[in-house]
């Protein structure tokens, strides 16, 4: 069976360096906010091109703490509207409602799955104070246009970069476009820890100081508390392990691009809608996409997923139920976002990871292409 994501093999590549890093932390006797934490923050900020990186406990906290900090700074108030794509993972929505802000869901561009500037602009009202941009599946949203809109309407922009480590447009990476960005280092991410971890990047000195304090019990100085804070800190062990893996992120991303190019060039079943079009060179060299996920669409998802499983290929659905249809937001269940609902009903993620072999990639392609016979029979 070709696994959807072979985390063991991904980490075994760096086994010796990971063990050395873990040993370094154990032997240091310092396990929270020490030298490894500080070094990773500096290295990841440099990688993203930002002035600041603040390590936190996970990606959700990165978003929650940023919005909370803007409230403490007087830039947001309870009830303010935050525009967010309707087809995102629920964490993006949770960060907004946790801060008692109002999510304004917007259907995405059906081709890129990301916010469309024209649709976004139609939803801006006098109550809109921020945009939460999600770089879904690893592709940067059209940030030059979104930032121009935000500037014209005096809006804050928070990037949800949980799936887009290293994606860039015009030489500027995810995490350095908005006023702040939240990253997840969940083990399955392109830059994954060996446990939960996250970070915020920003060029705003005051915002960085405020987030750092809120995430440390509201304390900017030991035993002195400016805010009613929380405990959300990136621990030394995860910081040390992330430092090892950060060195290999660009090479891993290039392998993901090679696999995506192979899929997009060779998968030809009429039952499958591919996530990108163009030549192999175009796809492999598109720096705006880091291919955290390779997401296809099909009207016969259950049949295709079963077909691939029978051919020894694991797949996943990202995501089967949109946020507005979740029990957690039952007051929204009657609302309709047709583009998002279509996406959630039809998407299927194929295996893609830096440890996939060429043989495995070709096996996925071949299995997808044999689905044409089943598709033809059902259409006939």
NUTORRO-105076 format. One line per field, with one value per residue (C-alpha): residue in three letters; x negated, y negated, z negated. Coordinates in Angstrom, 1 decimal, decimal comma. Layout:
! residues N
code = ALA; ...
xx = X; ...
yy = Y; ...
zz = Z; ...
This chain:
! residues 380
code = UNK; UNK; UNK; UNK; UNK; UNK; UNK; UNK; UNK; UNK; UNK; UNK; UNK; UNK; UNK; UNK; UNK; UNK; UNK; UNK; UNK; UNK; UNK; UNK; UNK; UNK; UNK; UNK; UNK; UNK; UNK; UNK; UNK; UNK; UNK; UNK; UNK; UNK; UNK; UNK; UNK; UNK; UNK; UNK; UNK; UNK; UNK; UNK; UNK; UNK; UNK; UNK; UNK; UNK; UNK; UNK; UNK; UNK; UNK; UNK; UNK; UNK; UNK; UNK; UNK; UNK; UNK; UNK; UNK; UNK; UNK; UNK; UNK; UNK; UNK; UNK; UNK; UNK; UNK; UNK; UNK; UNK; UNK; UNK; UNK; UNK; UNK; UNK; UNK; UNK; UNK; UNK; UNK; UNK; UNK; UNK; UNK; UNK; UNK; UNK; UNK; UNK; UNK; UNK; UNK; UNK; UNK; UNK; UNK; UNK; UNK; UNK; UNK; UNK; UNK; UNK; UNK; UNK; UNK; UNK; UNK; UNK; UNK; UNK; UNK; UNK; UNK; UNK; UNK; UNK; UNK; UNK; UNK; UNK; UNK; UNK; UNK; UNK; UNK; UNK; UNK; UNK; UNK; UNK; UNK; UNK; UNK; UNK; UNK; UNK; UNK; UNK; UNK; UNK; UNK; UNK; UNK; UNK; UNK; UNK; UNK; UNK; UNK; UNK; UNK; UNK; UNK; UNK; UNK; UNK; UNK; UNK; UNK; UNK; UNK; UNK; UNK; UNK; UNK; UNK; UNK; UNK; UNK; UNK; UNK; UNK; UNK; UNK; UNK; UNK; UNK; UNK; UNK; UNK; UNK; UNK; UNK; UNK; UNK; UNK; UNK; UNK; UNK; UNK; UNK; UNK; UNK; UNK; UNK; UNK; UNK; UNK; UNK; UNK; UNK; UNK; UNK; UNK; UNK; UNK; UNK; UNK; UNK; UNK; UNK; UNK; UNK; UNK; UNK; UNK; UNK; UNK; UNK; UNK; UNK; UNK; UNK; UNK; UNK; UNK; UNK; UNK; UNK; UNK; UNK; UNK; UNK; UNK; UNK; UNK; UNK; UNK; UNK; UNK; UNK; UNK; UNK; UNK; UNK; UNK; UNK; UNK; UNK; UNK; UNK; UNK; UNK; UNK; UNK; UNK; UNK; UNK; UNK; UNK; UNK; UNK; UNK; UNK; UNK; UNK; UNK; UNK; UNK; UNK; UNK; UNK; UNK; UNK; UNK; UNK; UNK; UNK; UNK; UNK; UNK; UNK; UNK; UNK; UNK; UNK; UNK; UNK; UNK; UNK; UNK; UNK; UNK; UNK; UNK; UNK; UNK; UNK; UNK; UNK; UNK; UNK; UNK; UNK; UNK; UNK; UNK; UNK; UNK; UNK; UNK; UNK; UNK; UNK; UNK; UNK; UNK; UNK; UNK; UNK; UNK; UNK; UNK; UNK; UNK; UNK; UNK; UNK; UNK; UNK; UNK; UNK; UNK; UNK; UNK; UNK; UNK; UNK; UNK; UNK; UNK; UNK; UNK; UNK; UNK; UNK; UNK; UNK; UNK; UNK; UNK; UNK; UNK; UNK; UNK; UNK; UNK; UNK; UNK; UNK; UNK; UNK; UNK; UNK; UNK; UNK
xx = 0,0; -1,3; -0,6; 1,0; -1,8; -4,7; -5,8; -8,1; -10,1; -10,1; -11,7; -14,0; -15,9; -17,0; -17,2; -20,8; -20,4; -17,1; -18,7; -21,6; -19,2; -17,1; -20,2; -21,4; -18,1; -18,1; -21,7; -21,1; -18,7; -16,6; -13,3; -11,1; -12,1; -15,8; -18,5; -16,8; -13,6; -15,3; -17,5; -14,5; -12,5; -15,5; -16,0; -12,3; -11,9; -14,9; -13,4; -10,1; -11,8; -10,1; -11,4; -9,8; -8,8; -7,0; -6,9; -3,6; -2,0; -0,2; 1,2; 4,6; 3,1; 1,0; 4,3; 6,1; 3,3; 2,8; 6,5; 6,4; 3,4; 5,0; 7,9; 5,6; 3,9; 7,3; 7,2; 10,2; 13,2; 15,8; 18,3; 16,0; 16,3; 13,5; 13,7; 12,6; 13,0; 16,0; 14,0; 11,2; 10,4; 12,5; 9,4; 9,5; 13,1; 12,5; 9,8; 12,3; 15,2; 12,9; 12,2; 15,9; 15,4; 17,8; 16,7; 18,0; 17,7; 16,9; 17,0; 13,6; 12,3; 13,4; 10,1; 7,6; 9,7; 8,4; 10,0; 10,9; 10,3; 13,4; 15,7; 13,8; 14,4; 18,1; 18,3; 16,5; 18,8; 18,3; 18,0; 15,2; 11,9; 9,8; 9,3; 8,1; 6,5; 6,0; 3,3; 5,2; 3,4; 0,1; 0,9; 0,6; 3,7; 3,4; 1,7; 0,7; 4,4; 5,6; 3,1; 4,1; 7,7; 6,8; 4,9; 7,7; 10,2; 7,8; 8,1; 5,9; 4,7; 3,9; 2,4; 3,3; 0,0; 0,4; 0,1; -2,1; -5,6; -7,9; -5,3; -6,1; -5,0; -7,3; -10,1; -8,0; -7,1; -4,0; -4,1; -5,5; -2,5; 0,0; -0,3; -0,8; -0,7; 0,0; -1,9; -1,3; -4,1; -1,8; -3,7; -2,0; -2,8; -5,5; -7,6; -6,5; -7,5; -7,4; -4,4; -2,2; -3,9; -3,2; -4,4; -3,4; -5,4; -5,1; -7,0; -5,1; -7,2; -4,3; -2,2; -5,2; -5,7; -1,9; -1,6; -4,7; -3,3; 0,2; -1,2; -3,3; -0,5; -0,1; -3,6; -6,2; -8,4; -8,6; -5,8; -4,4; -1,3; 0,0; 2,8; 5,0; 2,9; 2,6; -0,1; -1,0; -4,8; -6,9; -9,0; -12,7; -12,5; -10,2; -12,2; -15,4; -13,8; -12,3; -15,7; -16,9; -14,0; -14,0; -17,4; -15,7; -12,4; -13,3; -14,6; -11,5; -9,3; -11,1; -10,4; -6,7; -6,7; -8,2; -5,5; -2,8; -4,2; -4,2; -0,6; 0,6; -1,2; -0,2; 3,2; 5,6; 8,8; 11,9; 13,4; 10,7; 10,3; 6,7; 5,8; 3,4; 3,0; -0,1; -3,3; -5,4; -7,9; -5,3; -4,0; -7,4; -8,7; -5,6; -6,9; -3,5; -2,5; -4,3; -1,9; -1,1; 1,8; 2,4; 6,2; 8,3; 12,0; 14,4; 18,1; 17,5; 15,3; 16,4; 15,9; 12,5; 11,3; 12,3; 10,7; 7,4; 7,5; 8,0; 4,8; 2,9; 3,1; 4,2; 6,1; 7,8; 10,6; 9,7; 12,3; 15,6; 17,8; 17,5; 17,5; 21,0; 22,4; 20,7; 22,6; 20,3; 21,8; 25,3; 26,8; 25,1; 26,4; 29,1; 26,7; 25,6; 22,1; 22,5; 18,9; 17,6; 20,2; 19,3; 15,6; 16,2; 18,3; 15,9; 12,3; 9,9; 6,3; 3,7; 0,5; -2,3; -5,4; -9,2; -9,8; -7,6; -9,6; -9,2; -7,8; -5,1; -4,2; -3,8; -1,7; 0,7; 0,8; 1,6; 4,3; 6,0; 5,9; 7,5; 10,5; 11,5; 13,0; 15,3; 16,2; 17,0; 19,2; 21,2; 21,6; 22,8
yy = 0,0; -3,4; -5,5; -8,9; -10,4; -8,3; -10,4; -7,7; -7,6; -11,4; -11,7; -8,7; -10,6; -13,0; -10,4; -11,1; -14,9; -14,7; -12,5; -14,9; -17,8; -16,0; -15,0; -18,6; -19,8; -17,0; -17,7; -21,5; -21,2; -24,0; -22,9; -26,0; -29,2; -28,6; -28,8; -26,4; -28,3; -31,6; -30,2; -28,7; -31,9; -33,8; -31,2; -30,9; -34,7; -34,9; -32,1; -34,0; -37,4; -38,9; -40,8; -38,6; -35,0; -34,1; -30,4; -29,2; -25,8; -25,1; -26,6; -27,4; -29,3; -31,3; -32,6; -33,0; -34,9; -37,3; -38,3; -38,6; -40,8; -43,1; -43,4; -44,3; -46,9; -48,5; -47,5; -45,1; -45,0; -42,3; -41,9; -43,2; -41,4; -39,2; -37,9; -34,3; -31,7; -29,4; -26,3; -26,5; -24,0; -24,8; -26,1; -29,4; -29,9; -28,9; -31,5; -34,2; -33,1; -32,4; -36,1; -37,0; -38,4; -37,7; -35,5; -36,6; -33,5; -34,0; -31,4; -30,9; -30,9; -27,4; -26,9; -27,9; -27,2; -30,5; -33,9; -35,7; -39,5; -40,5; -38,3; -39,4; -43,1; -42,6; -41,4; -44,4; -46,5; -49,3; -46,6; -44,7; -45,2; -42,2; -39,5; -36,1; -34,8; -31,0; -29,7; -26,4; -23,2; -25,0; -27,7; -31,4; -33,4; -36,4; -38,5; -41,6; -42,2; -41,3; -43,6; -46,4; -46,0; -45,8; -49,1; -50,8; -49,8; -50,1; -46,4; -44,1; -41,0; -37,8; -34,9; -31,4; -29,9; -26,5; -24,7; -27,1; -27,1; -28,6; -29,4; -32,8; -35,4; -38,0; -36,8; -37,3; -34,3; -33,2; -34,9; -38,1; -39,5; -40,2; -42,2; -38,9; -35,2; -32,0; -28,8; -25,3; -22,7; -19,8; -16,6; -16,3; -19,8; -20,5; -21,7; -19,3; -18,9; -15,6; -16,9; -20,1; -23,4; -26,7; -30,3; -33,8; -35,9; -39,7; -42,9; -44,8; -45,2; -46,0; -43,1; -40,7; -41,9; -41,6; -38,1; -37,0; -38,3; -36,9; -33,5; -33,6; -34,0; -37,7; -38,4; -40,6; -40,3; -37,5; -37,8; -40,9; -40,4; -43,0; -40,8; -37,9; -35,6; -31,9; -29,3; -28,8; -28,4; -26,5; -24,1; -23,6; -20,1; -20,9; -24,0; -22,0; -19,4; -22,0; -23,6; -20,3; -20,0; -23,6; -23,1; -20,6; -22,3; -23,8; -20,4; -18,7; -21,3; -20,8; -17,1; -17,9; -20,1; -17,4; -14,9; -17,4; -18,1; -14,4; -14,0; -17,1; -16,0; -12,3; -11,8; -11,8; -10,2; -12,3; -11,5; -13,5; -17,3; -18,3; -21,1; -22,8; -23,1; -23,8; -22,1; -20,1; -22,9; -25,5; -23,4; -22,4; -25,9; -27,7; -29,0; -30,1; -26,5; -24,2; -21,3; -20,5; -18,6; -17,5; -17,8; -16,5; -16,7; -14,0; -13,5; -9,9; -10,3; -7,2; -5,0; -6,6; -6,3; -2,6; -2,0; -3,5; -1,6; 1,6; 0,7; 0,2; -3,6; -5,5; -8,8; -11,3; -13,9; -17,5; -18,3; -16,3; -18,8; -22,6; -24,7; -26,1; -22,6; -21,5; -21,0; -23,4; -26,2; -24,9; -28,4; -28,5; -25,1; -26,7; -29,0; -28,1; -28,5; -26,6; -26,7; -25,5; -22,8; -21,5; -21,5; -19,7; -17,1; -16,4; -16,8; -13,9; -14,2; -11,9; -10,9; -13,5; -13,7; -14,2; -10,5; -9,1; -7,2; -7,6; -4,1; -5,0; -8,2; -6,2; -3,6; -6,4; -7,8; -4,4; -3,7; -7,1; -6,5; -3,0; -4,7; -5,9; -2,5; -2,6; -6,3; -5,5; -2,6; -4,7; -7,5; -5,1
zz = 0,0; 0,9; -2,2; -2,0; -4,0; -5,4; -8,3; -9,6; -6,4; -6,2; -9,7; -9,3; -6,6; -9,4; -12,2; -13,2; -13,2; -15,0; -17,7; -18,0; -18,4; -21,0; -22,9; -22,9; -24,5; -27,1; -28,0; -28,2; -31,2; -29,7; -28,2; -27,7; -25,9; -25,7; -23,1; -20,6; -20,8; -20,2; -17,3; -15,5; -15,8; -14,2; -11,5; -10,5; -10,5; -8,1; -6,0; -5,7; -5,3; -8,4; -11,3; -13,9; -14,5; -17,7; -18,6; -20,0; -20,9; -17,6; -14,5; -15,9; -18,7; -16,2; -14,7; -18,0; -19,6; -16,7; -16,6; -20,4; -20,3; -17,8; -20,2; -23,1; -20,8; -20,0; -16,4; -16,7; -18,9; -19,7; -16,9; -14,1; -10,9; -9,5; -6,0; -5,6; -2,8; -3,3; -2,3; -4,8; -7,5; -10,6; -12,6; -10,6; -11,7; -15,3; -15,7; -14,7; -16,9; -19,9; -19,9; -19,6; -16,2; -13,3; -10,5; -7,1; -4,9; -1,2; 1,6; 3,1; 6,7; 7,9; 9,8; 7,1; 4,0; 2,6; 2,0; 5,2; 4,8; 6,7; 4,5; 1,4; 2,2; 2,6; -1,1; -2,6; -4,7; -7,3; -9,9; -8,1; -10,0; -8,8; -6,2; -7,2; -4,0; -3,8; -1,4; -0,9; 0,1; 0,3; 2,9; 2,1; 2,6; 4,9; 2,2; 4,3; 5,2; 1,7; 0,0; 2,4; 1,4; -2,3; -2,0; -0,2; -2,9; -5,9; -6,8; -8,7; -6,9; -8,7; -6,6; -7,5; -6,2; -7,9; -4,5; -2,6; -4,2; -1,6; 1,1; 2,7; 5,2; 6,6; 4,3; 1,2; -0,9; -2,7; -6,1; -4,8; -2,8; -5,5; -8,7; -10,4; -9,6; -11,5; -10,8; -11,9; -12,4; -12,9; -12,0; -8,6; -7,4; -4,9; -7,8; -10,5; -14,1; -16,0; -17,9; -18,0; -17,3; -15,6; -15,1; -14,1; -11,7; -11,5; -10,8; -13,5; -16,6; -18,9; -17,7; -18,2; -21,8; -22,5; -21,1; -23,0; -26,3; -25,8; -25,0; -28,2; -30,7; -29,7; -31,1; -29,4; -32,5; -35,0; -37,6; -36,0; -33,8; -31,4; -30,0; -31,1; -29,0; -28,2; -28,1; -24,4; -23,9; -21,4; -23,6; -23,3; -21,9; -19,0; -18,3; -18,0; -15,8; -13,5; -13,1; -11,7; -9,2; -8,2; -6,5; -4,1; -3,5; -0,1; 1,2; -0,1; 1,6; 4,9; 4,7; 4,1; 7,2; 9,3; 8,2; 8,8; 12,3; 13,0; 11,9; 13,8; 17,0; 17,0; 15,3; 18,2; 16,9; 18,0; 14,6; 12,8; 12,7; 12,0; 9,6; 12,1; 15,8; 17,9; 18,9; 16,6; 16,5; 15,6; 12,7; 11,4; 11,4; 10,0; 6,7; 5,5; 4,8; 2,4; 2,9; -0,7; 0,8; 4,4; 4,6; 7,5; 8,1; 9,3; 9,2; 8,4; 5,3; 3,4; 6,5; 7,3; 3,7; 3,6; 7,0; 5,8; 2,5; 4,5; 6,4; 3,1; 2,9; -0,1; 0,3; -2,0; -1,8; -2,7; -3,8; -3,7; -5,6; -5,2; -8,4; -7,8; -7,9; -11,1; -14,3; -16,0; -13,9; -13,7; -13,4; -10,0; -8,7; -6,7; -4,8; -1,3; 0,2; 3,5; 4,6; 1,2; 1,0; 4,4; 3,5; 0,3; 2,0; 4,9; 3,7; 3,1; 2,1; 3,8; 2,0; 2,3; 0,1; 0,5; -0,2; 2,6; 5,2; 9,0; 9,1; 6,5; 8,5; 11,7; 9,9; 8,7; 12,3; 13,8; 11,3; 11,9; 15,6; 15,4; 13,7; 17,2; 18,0; 14,9; 15,7; 19,3; 18,3; 15,8; 18,3; 21,0
